[in-house]
């Protein structure tokens, strides 16, 4: 399988992955990715409407929608997650975002421990904008400590149920490697990141924070969010991006 697939009309290329998301996106030459964050989480149905209105306001088509960050009330069961993903992908189909049956949109979906939303909500999204002088930009989808698309999460989770310092280090090593693999497929590395986020409700062991720093993943600092990954049994997730233009949309 090719490393990435380009969608010229959308202005980006993507890493094919699983039904619910692509593993990452990068702007094509002549375009840049921008990121918009909502001041407060916006429930999914309203979020779709607000994103559509925002894209209309800047003269961009729906297919320019390239990545998003979601917030959910609590981790899903595997069956519940599959059901949620089917509904989510349905809207992407209505927007004609799906490309030859593949989902090109990168995504993270995590669950805040405190003050979670009452229903799945949008936290942020990325889109492409024409820019002939744009520097390269990219967004890598969130990954927990499980290889997706290879069976159940439980069967593929690193150190399943082990949140000891040793277990968290094993999980963190795997996720760091997956971030590097995805960035590599897009042609980037930690040196090109503008933001790196880690999601866990468990303490990060010193050996893991040292590894994050040594690899260069904290060159602009590490944004820790007190959140759980979206599926029961997962304990650590990361995502990263290299985007120069970011904004906050009012509540």
Wavefront OBJ file of the C-alpha trace (Angstrom):
o trace
v 0.000 0.000 0.000
v 1.276 3.468 -0.789
v 2.387 5.559 2.173
v 0.004 8.461 1.505
v -2.849 9.283 -0.843
v -3.281 12.797 -2.223
v -6.645 14.519 -2.634
v -5.830 17.547 -4.811
v -9.329 19.042 -4.509
v -9.037 18.968 -0.702
v -5.481 20.281 -0.578
v -3.991 17.484 1.509
v -2.718 13.912 1.494
v -3.410 11.253 4.109
v -2.124 7.984 5.550
v -4.754 5.263 5.038
v -5.650 3.603 8.339
v -8.961 2.398 9.777
v -12.623 3.247 9.262
v -12.788 5.923 11.951
v -9.751 7.927 10.914
v -6.631 8.299 8.802
v -3.328 8.062 10.658
v -2.348 11.581 9.640
v -2.611 14.333 7.044
v -0.234 16.799 5.416
v -0.996 19.827 3.273
v -0.190 19.558 -0.411
v 2.103 22.147 -2.022
v 0.200 25.396 -2.452
v -1.850 24.817 0.724
v -1.430 25.081 4.461
v -3.255 23.418 7.330
v -4.856 25.643 9.939
v -6.277 24.584 13.319
v -9.331 26.074 15.013
v -10.206 25.246 18.617
v -13.608 25.870 20.150
v -13.501 27.863 23.400
v -15.708 25.140 24.915
v -16.559 21.669 23.592
v -19.421 21.758 21.088
v -21.787 18.745 20.832
v -21.251 16.803 17.635
v -24.420 17.799 15.753
v -23.941 21.495 16.524
v -20.222 21.148 15.865
v -20.810 19.858 12.355
v -23.071 22.849 11.701
v -20.547 25.324 13.102
v -17.662 23.795 11.170
v -19.675 23.918 7.954
v -20.569 27.572 8.587
v -16.940 28.398 9.353
v -15.697 26.747 6.152
v -18.373 28.632 4.213
v -17.258 31.900 5.793
v -13.678 31.475 4.572
v -14.695 30.162 1.155
v -13.527 26.585 1.662
v -15.433 23.448 0.599
v -16.451 20.705 3.040
v -13.716 18.450 1.667
v -11.113 20.865 3.085
v -11.976 19.381 6.522
v -8.812 17.399 7.296
v -8.588 16.552 11.009
v -10.454 16.906 14.282
v -10.103 16.463 18.024
v -13.114 15.115 19.923
v -14.070 14.943 23.591
v -16.358 12.183 24.880
v -18.087 11.627 28.249
v -16.320 8.343 29.092
v -14.404 5.540 27.376
v -16.541 3.405 25.067
v -16.832 -0.331 25.003
v -15.432 -1.727 21.782
v -18.972 -2.265 20.498
v -20.032 1.234 21.526
v -16.977 2.737 19.864
v -17.737 0.935 16.606
v -21.310 2.223 16.707
v -20.155 5.788 17.395
v -17.633 5.631 14.548
v -20.281 4.489 12.085
v -22.406 7.554 12.815
v -19.393 9.872 12.661
v -18.269 8.473 9.314
v -21.815 8.883 8.029
v -21.542 12.661 8.220
v -18.193 12.550 6.422
v -19.944 10.592 3.689
v -22.698 13.200 3.443
v -20.020 15.873 3.101
v -18.318 13.880 0.303
v -15.127 13.821 2.382
v -14.610 10.057 2.092
v -12.150 9.243 -0.680
v -12.691 6.027 -2.661
v -14.295 4.492 0.398
v -11.461 5.531 2.720
v -11.704 8.005 5.582
v -8.966 10.633 5.016
v -9.652 12.697 8.158
v -7.162 12.386 11.027
v -8.722 12.294 14.505
v -8.194 12.055 18.219
v -11.030 11.309 20.643
v -10.382 11.429 24.377
v -12.386 11.559 27.590
v -11.732 14.280 30.211
v -11.604 12.960 33.767
v -13.091 16.147 35.232
v -16.059 18.095 33.829
v -16.516 15.819 30.814
v -19.044 16.795 28.133
v -22.465 15.202 28.436
v -22.185 13.880 24.868
v -19.411 13.463 22.269
v -18.233 16.914 21.250
v -15.774 18.756 19.044
v -12.727 20.316 20.711
v -10.799 21.398 17.589
v -10.516 20.812 13.846
v -8.064 21.379 11.005
v -8.699 22.412 7.420
v -6.720 23.470 4.370
v -6.326 26.975 2.976
v -4.664 27.902 -0.351
v -1.261 29.492 0.198
v 1.365 29.415 -2.566
v 4.130 30.303 -0.086
v 3.070 27.958 2.717
v 5.625 26.030 4.715
v 4.846 22.290 5.051
v 2.207 21.484 7.668
v 0.757 18.273 9.083
v -1.401 16.697 11.787
v -0.944 13.174 13.134
v -3.968 11.334 14.502
v -4.104 10.323 18.143
v -2.936 6.832 19.028
v -3.326 4.855 22.217
v -1.174 1.886 23.156
v -2.953 -0.552 20.847
v -2.454 -1.463 17.199
v -5.774 -0.715 15.499
v -7.298 -2.691 12.671
v -5.718 -5.962 13.842
v -8.475 -7.420 15.977
v -9.833 -6.312 19.343
v -8.200 -3.541 21.304
v -7.702 -5.845 24.285
v -5.811 -8.401 22.206
v -3.444 -5.726 20.860
v -2.960 -3.459 23.877
v 0.553 -3.004 25.248
v 0.771 -3.871 28.973
v -3.002 -4.226 29.203
v -4.241 -3.211 32.650
v -0.733 -2.366 33.888
v -0.540 1.255 35.016
v 2.589 0.769 37.123
v 5.607 2.906 36.177
v 6.958 -0.029 34.192
v 3.630 -0.553 32.422
v 3.218 3.130 31.582
v 6.777 3.220 30.242
v 6.035 0.299 27.921
v 2.846 1.969 26.742
v 4.607 5.297 26.238
v 7.459 3.727 24.268
v 4.992 2.105 21.886
v 2.968 5.282 21.384
v 6.093 7.385 20.798
v 7.152 4.886 18.159
v 3.742 5.058 16.503
v 3.891 8.860 16.417
v 7.301 8.626 14.763
v 6.083 6.027 12.287
v 3.149 8.180 11.229
v 5.207 11.341 10.985
v 7.789 9.449 8.958
v 5.167 8.345 6.437
v 4.248 12.001 5.987
v 7.898 13.030 5.695
v 8.245 14.759 9.079
v 9.752 14.250 12.527
v 9.739 15.812 15.975
v 11.841 18.727 14.695
v 8.881 19.879 12.582
v 6.247 19.718 15.342
v 4.600 22.828 16.723
v 2.493 20.978 19.307
v 2.561 17.591 21.045
v -0.226 16.400 23.348
v -0.307 13.481 25.807
v -3.541 12.146 27.293
v -3.614 10.075 30.464
v -5.064 10.125 33.985
v -2.038 8.233 35.332
v 1.295 9.719 36.464
v 3.956 9.815 33.779
v 6.978 7.927 35.118
v 10.246 9.886 35.046
v 11.727 7.380 32.600
v 8.929 8.170 30.128
v 9.193 11.936 30.453
v 12.951 11.597 29.953
v 12.338 9.542 26.813
v 9.918 12.160 25.488
v 12.525 14.878 25.991
v 15.434 12.856 24.596
v 13.532 12.066 21.410
v 12.769 15.747 20.850
v 9.024 15.419 21.385
v 8.996 18.223 23.975
v 10.972 20.796 22.009
v 8.098 23.274 22.470
v 6.935 21.678 25.695
v 4.452 18.832 26.140
v 0.745 19.562 26.566
v -0.625 17.063 29.090
v -4.380 16.656 29.190
v -6.098 14.859 32.067
v -8.042 12.590 29.745
v -8.504 8.898 29.068
v -8.255 7.368 25.594
v -11.648 6.603 23.999
v -11.818 2.819 24.531
v -12.015 0.939 27.830
v -8.689 -0.614 28.762
v -6.475 2.029 27.127
v -4.444 4.329 29.383
v -2.146 6.517 27.281
v -2.528 8.450 24.038
v -0.593 11.077 22.091
v -1.043 13.207 18.993
v 1.143 15.832 17.363
v 1.070 18.489 14.694
v 3.150 21.001 12.790
v 0.787 23.921 12.110
v 1.720 27.604 12.076
v -1.761 29.159 12.094
v -4.112 28.360 14.984
v -7.154 30.202 16.313
v -9.779 29.951 19.049
v -13.436 30.225 18.045
v -15.725 31.906 20.607
v -18.302 29.939 22.537
l 1 2 3 4 5 6 7 8 9 10 11 12 13 14 15 16 17 18 19 20 21 22 23 24 25 26 27 28 29 30 31 32 33 34 35 36 37 38 39 40 41 42 43 44 45 46 47 48 49 50 51 52 53 54 55 56 57 58 59 60 61 62 63 64 65 66 67 68 69 70 71 72 73 74 75 76 77 78 79 80 81 82 83 84 85 86 87 88 89 90 91 92 93 94 95 96 97 98 99 100 101 102 103 104 105 106 107 108 109 110 111 112 113 114 115 116 117 118 119 120 121 122 123 124 125 126 127 128 129 130 131 132 133 134 135 136 137 138 139 140 141 142 143 144 145 146 147 148 149 150 151 152 153 154 155 156 157 158 159 160 161 162 163 164 165 166 167 168 169 170 171 172 173 174 175 176 177 178 179 180 181 182 183 184 185 186 187 188 189 190 191 192 193 194 195 196 197 198 199 200 201 202 203 204 205 206 207 208 209 210 211 212 213 214 215 216 217 218 219 220 221 222 223 224 225 226 227 228 229 230 231 232 233 234 235 236 237 238 239 240 241 242 243 244 245 246 247 248 249 250 251
